[in-house]
Amino acid sequence: MKIKFKKYAFTLSEVLITITLIGFLATMTLATIGSSVQQRARLAEFRTAYSRMDIALKNTIETLGYIPSCYSKPSEQMIKDYGLVLNGNYPSNTGDDACNVFLAKFAKEMGVIRSCEINPINEGCIPSIYPTKTGFTNYEGVNAYVLENGMVIFATRGRGIGLFAVDINGRKGPNKWGLDIFPFSTVVTEISSVLKTPQGSFMVQNVSILQPTGTDEDVTPSGQVKSTAQMMKESAAFEL
């Protein structure tokens, strides 16, 4: 007695469709994983940059012995977000040579190995494809500092770190706002009744590096991938 067995097999078209689907799913999975890895890497770079800036700011103020008037007034939202208690009037950003001195000392504390103070593109501190935006449209008026770890700090001349930007991975791409370039501002976070300085009687007792505030928000491009404030929250970088 012979038993007949039916033979089952996939057709060539079925095999090709299956392979195509597997390839598509693999591509989507790898893209998602790759994006997640890149984001974590950027958060780590951002956290490192912010930590160094925070320490450098404190060391610069300690070295100078006073707080130059190169800062911004916090917005109402920032006061709410960070629990600031600020009352009274205090000097605003003077935009003078003192701010440039403050920036240079700050960059030194950050570990600067090269500075460009005429045209940072022509001098090679930043690539020619660097994006421009309000506050940084004319790089001829910008001071740029390359740090030992490759990061780049640049600020409009005369404003010091009242408004500046940091490329957290240096000349490497993508060199885009909200991906690896972020604007920052030195913001008043604490006021005393009177704080004596070589420049007069100030009421500012403490400043911190935060996101741009007030009119300085113009430096953050519309459509920027992530704002400085978002990155600070995601990386848990800010501690007042």
Rosetta blueprint (number, residue, H / E / L):
1 M L
2 K L
3 I L
4 K L
5 F L
6 K L
7 K L
8 Y L
9 A L
10 F L
11 T L
12 L H
13 S H
14 E H
15 V H
16 L H
17 I H
18 T H
19 I H
20 T H
21 L H
22 I H
23 G H
24 F H
25 L H
26 A H
27 T H
28 M H
29 T H
30 L H
31 A H
32 T H
33 I H
34 G H
35 S H
36 S H
37 V H
38 Q H
39 Q H
40 R H
41 A H
42 R H
43 L H
44 A H
45 E H
46 F H
47 R H
48 T H
49 A H
50 Y H
51 S H
52 R H
53 M H
54 D H
55 I H
56 A H
57 L H
58 K H
59 N H
60 T H
61 I H
62 E H
63 T H
64 L H
65 G L
66 Y L
67 I L
68 P L
69 S L
70 C L
71 Y L
72 S E
73 K L
74 P L
75 S L
76 E H
77 Q H
78 M H
79 I H
80 K H
81 D H
82 Y H
83 G L
84 L L
85 V L
86 L L
87 N L
88 G L
89 N L
90 Y L
91 P L
92 S L
93 N L
94 T L
95 G L
96 D L
97 D H
98 A H
99 C H
100 N H
101 V H
102 F H
103 L H
104 A H
105 K H
106 F H
107 A H
108 K H
109 E H
110 M H
111 G L
112 V E
113 I E
114 R E
115 S E
116 C E
117 E L
118 I L
119 N L
120 P L
121 I L
122 N L
123 E L
124 G L
125 C L
126 I L
127 P L
128 S L
129 I L
130 Y L
131 P L
132 T L
133 K L
134 T L
135 G L
136 F L
137 T L
138 N L
139 Y H
140 E H
141 G H
142 V E
143 N E
144 A E
145 Y E
146 V E
147 L E
148 E L
149 N L
150 G L
151 M L
152 V E
153 I E
154 F E
155 A E
156 T E
157 R L
158 G L
159 R L
160 G H
161 I H
162 G H
163 L L
164 F E
165 A E
166 V E
167 D E
168 I L
169 N L
170 G L
171 R L
172 K L
173 G L
174 P L
175 N L
176 K L
177 W E
178 G L
179 L L
180 D L
181 I E
182 F E
183 P E
184 F E
185 S E
186 T E
187 V E
188 V E
189 T E
190 E E
191 I E
192 S E
193 S E
194 V E
195 L E
196 K E
197 T E
198 P L
199 Q L
200 G E
201 S E
202 F E
203 M E
204 V E
205 Q E
206 N E
207 V E
208 S E
209 I E
210 L E
211 Q L
212 P L
213 T L
214 G H
215 T H
216 D H
217 E H
218 D H
219 V H
220 T L
221 P L
222 S L
223 G L
224 Q L
225 V L
226 K L
227 S L
228 T H
229 A H
230 Q H
231 M H
232 M H
233 K H
234 E H
235 S H
236 A L
237 A L
238 F L
239 E L
240 L L
